[in-house]
Amino acid sequence: MRTRVTGLTAVLVATGTVIALACAPLLAQDALYAPAQAERGSALYQERCLSCHGALTAFVPEVAALLGDHTFRNRWQGRALGELFELVRVEMPQDDPGSLTPAETADLVAYILSGNRLTAGDTPLSDVPAQLTQVLFED
C-alpha cells in the first residue's frame, strides 16, 4: 500500500483501489505564502491597485478595504482563499478586469495576507484556485 499526500488530500492506493481521505482544512495563518511572493505582490499592488484600494497600512473609508481591519476580516473570515483568489483574478483591477495572470494574482493575495499580518513561510501560495478551496481565511 502506498500513501501520497498531495496538497490537501491524502490518497491511499491499495490493490488498484484509490481512496481519498480529506485532511483538515488549512488556514491562511498557516504560513501559506513566501516573503518574496508578497514582495512581488507589493510592487504589483503599487502599480495596479493603489489608486482604488489605497495603501494597506492606512485605513481610508473612501477606498475598498484590504488591510487587517474589521471590514475586510469580517467579509473574508471563514471563507476559502480560493474565493479571494478568483475575485482578484476575474474582477480586478477594476479598470482592466481579468488582466492579471494566475501568478500575479497569487502574488497579490500573498501581499494581502502579509498586510493582514498573517505569517509567511517557505512555500509560495499556489496560483491554482482549486488548490485554495480548502484554505480558509482565519485570523
C-alpha positions, 0 to 999 in steps of 0.5 A: 500500500502506498500513501501520497499526500498531495496538497490537501488530500491524502490518497491511499492506493491499495490493490488498484483501489484509490481512496481519498481521505480529506485532511483538515482544512488549512488556514491562511495563518498557516504560513501559506505564502513566501516573503518574496511572493508578497514582495512581488505582490507589493510592487504589483499592488503599487502599480495596479491597485493603489489608486482604488484600494489605497495603501494597506497600512492606512485605513481610508473609508473612501477606498475598498478595504484590504488591510487587517481591519474589521471590514475586510476580516469580517467579509473574508473570515471563514471563507476559502482563499480560493474565493479571494483568489478568483475575485482578484483574478476575474474582477480586478483591477477594476479598470482592466478586469481579468488582466492579471495572470494566475501568478500575479494574482497569487502574488497579490493575495500573498501581499494581502495576507502579509498586510493582514499580518498573517505569517509567511513561510517557505512555500509560495501560495499556489496560483491554482484556485482549486488548490485554495478551496480548502484554505480558509481565511482565519485570523 
